[in-house]
Amino acid sequence: CNSTDYFWQQQQQQLGSSNVSVIGGINITAAIPDYQYPTLNKRLPDGTVLNHQYERGDEYFDDSVPFGGIYIDYINELVKISNGDIQNVTFTHTSKASLKRFPASSYTAAVRDVQNGLVDMAVGPLWITGQRLKMTTFT
């Protein structure tokens, strides 16, 4: 696109090595729309990895069984490099109400949870559709 890193470099020079808070050390809640191995999954205590082959059972809605996968690792790395600007990201399930409203797409259901203020963001391979864009912004 004929772009350069000029503005990025200019901003970096202005900030120097100081630890500037941009978003104020916030805590974020993120909805996980579905299992999609290896990007989004849950690992049960017995070692079973729940992925897209499994339906969303009780384990999906049990926040004591943590989500894992490449997307989770990526977000956790962002938290680390934020130097405290992002305090924590709590990963949770998509609400049952949104899943009932959008039974054909757990991803649209997760976007609905963002729209309704139940979570701050949804994590996953989300396509930007007209329907979803009417619900919230995407970055």
DONUZA-85874 format. One line per 2 residues: number of its first residue (from 1); their letters; for each residue x, y, z of C-alpha. Coordinates in Angstrom, 3 decimals, decimal comma. Example, Ala and Ser with C-alpha at 12.3 -4.5 7.8 and 13.67 -1.06 7.14 Angstrom:
! DONUZA-85874
1 = AS = 12,300/-4,500/7,800 ~ 13,670/-1,060/7,140;
//
This chain:
! DONUZA-85874
1 = CN = 0,000/0,000/0,000 ~ 3,028/2,295/-0,324;
3 = ST = 3,077/2,942/3,390 ~ 6,100/3,328/5,632;
5 = DY = 6,775/3,069/9,331 ~ 7,516/6,812/9,555;
7 = FW = 4,651/7,667/11,915 ~ 5,335/4,616/14,089;
9 = QQ = 8,994/5,558/14,400 ~ 8,081/9,178/15,140;
11 = QQ = 5,739/8,073/17,949 ~ 8,394/5,744/19,379;
13 = QQ = 10,917/8,579/19,464 ~ 8,464/10,878/21,239;
15 = LG = 7,670/8,249/23,857 ~ 11,274/7,248/24,344;
17 = SS = 11,808/4,462/26,831 ~ 9,164/5,710/29,262;
19 = NV = 6,381/3,400/30,282 ~ 3,363/5,365/29,082;
21 = SV = -0,082/4,143/30,050 ~ -2,472/4,386/27,133;
23 = IG = -5,547/2,587/28,456 ~ -4,933/2,871/32,177;
25 = GI = -4,229/-0,639/33,441 ~ -7,641/-2,069/32,577;
27 = NI = -9,086/-5,520/33,077 ~ -10,741/-7,028/30,005;
29 = TA = -13,358/-9,758/29,710 ~ -13,263/-11,702/26,445;
31 = AI = -15,846/-14,108/25,040 ~ -14,652/-17,266/23,328;
33 = PD = -17,236/-18,209/20,670 ~ -16,435/-21,880/20,212;
35 = YQ = -13,799/-24,588/20,252 ~ -11,490/-24,547/17,243;
37 = YP = -8,331/-26,578/17,726 ~ -5,517/-25,514/17,875;
39 = TL = -6,621/-21,899/18,160 ~ -9,354/-22,185/20,827;
41 = NK = -9,958/-25,108/23,145 ~ -10,243/-26,292/26,713;
43 = RL = -8,183/-28,982/28,411 ~ -9,947/-31,074/31,021;
45 = PD = -8,102/-32,264/34,145 ~ -7,810/-35,767/32,593;
47 = GT = -5,920/-34,269/29,626 ~ -8,787/-34,399/27,133;
49 = VL = -8,645/-31,428/24,779 ~ -12,068/-30,125/23,886;
51 = NH = -12,085/-28,821/20,341 ~ -14,473/-28,405/17,426;
53 = QY = -15,326/-32,111/17,508 ~ -17,081/-31,569/20,835;
55 = ER = -20,380/-29,830/21,310 ~ -20,620/-26,998/23,790;
57 = GD = -21,437/-28,975/26,906 ~ -21,250/-27,998/30,549;
59 = EY = -17,450/-27,692/30,330 ~ -17,752/-24,864/27,795;
61 = FD = -19,812/-22,835/30,286 ~ -17,582/-23,747/33,255;
63 = DS = -15,115/-20,879/33,694 ~ -13,075/-22,951/36,155;
65 = VP = -11,896/-24,994/33,139 ~ -9,620/-22,492/31,385;
67 = FG = -9,617/-21,787/27,680 ~ -6,392/-22,370/25,803;
69 = GI = -5,003/-22,307/22,306 ~ -3,038/-20,049/20,011;
71 = YI = -5,408/-17,082/20,306 ~ -5,339/-17,288/24,099;
73 = DY = -1,532/-17,450/24,081 ~ -1,417/-14,429/21,764;
75 = IN = -3,693/-12,325/23,988 ~ -1,700/-13,336/27,081;
77 = EL = 1,505/-12,192/25,350 ~ -0,141/-8,841/24,579;
79 = VK = -0,937/-8,493/28,275 ~ 2,733/-9,144/29,117;
81 = IS = 4,152/-6,631/26,641 ~ 1,638/-3,987/27,725;
83 = NG = 3,748/-3,493/30,867 ~ 0,697/-3,260/33,079;
85 = DI = -1,418/-1,170/30,721 ~ -3,647/-4,232/30,415;
87 = QN = -3,823/-5,789/33,875 ~ -5,706/-8,955/32,993;
89 = VT = -7,851/-10,643/30,372 ~ -10,506/-13,007/31,676;
91 = FT = -11,682/-15,487/29,063 ~ -15,260/-16,657/29,328;
93 = HT = -17,965/-18,381/27,338 ~ -20,526/-16,761/25,078;
95 = SK = -23,814/-16,229/26,894 ~ -26,555/-18,819/26,563;
97 = AS = -29,004/-16,046/25,664 ~ -26,897/-14,920/22,687;
99 = LK = -26,330/-18,514/21,599 ~ -30,086/-19,021/21,667;
101 = RF = -30,650/-15,798/19,691 ~ -28,045/-16,808/17,071;
103 = PA = -28,080/-20,632/16,987 ~ -26,427/-20,774/13,560;
105 = SS = -23,337/-18,785/14,586 ~ -21,630/-18,776/17,962;
107 = YT = -19,361/-16,074/16,539 ~ -22,285/-13,712/15,904;
109 = AA = -23,533/-14,628/19,374 ~ -20,177/-13,561/20,861;
111 = VR = -20,376/-10,251/18,999 ~ -23,871/-9,810/20,447;
113 = DV = -22,354/-10,202/23,936 ~ -19,964/-7,348/23,103;
115 = QN = -22,899/-5,266/21,894 ~ -24,810/-5,946/25,109;
117 = GL = -21,835/-5,048/27,308 ~ -21,482/-8,529/28,791;
119 = VD = -17,873/-8,723/27,586 ~ -15,345/-6,229/26,262;
121 = MA = -14,301/-8,220/23,225 ~ -14,600/-11,543/21,451;
123 = VG = -11,518/-13,582/20,604 ~ -11,349/-15,834/17,590;
125 = PL = -11,307/-15,941/13,814 ~ -14,237/-13,575/13,424;
127 = WI = -15,332/-12,419/10,002 ~ -16,597/-8,871/9,783;
129 = TG = -20,104/-9,144/8,369 ~ -22,696/-6,443/7,871;
131 = QR = -24,809/-7,932/10,641 ~ -21,903/-7,980/13,099;
133 = LK = -20,687/-4,527/12,099 ~ -24,101/-3,130/13,025;
135 = MT = -23,575/-4,591/16,520 ~ -20,117/-3,247/17,366;
137 = TF = -16,851/-1,943/15,971 ~ -13,974/-4,167/14,904;
139 = T = -10,230/-3,620/15,173;
//
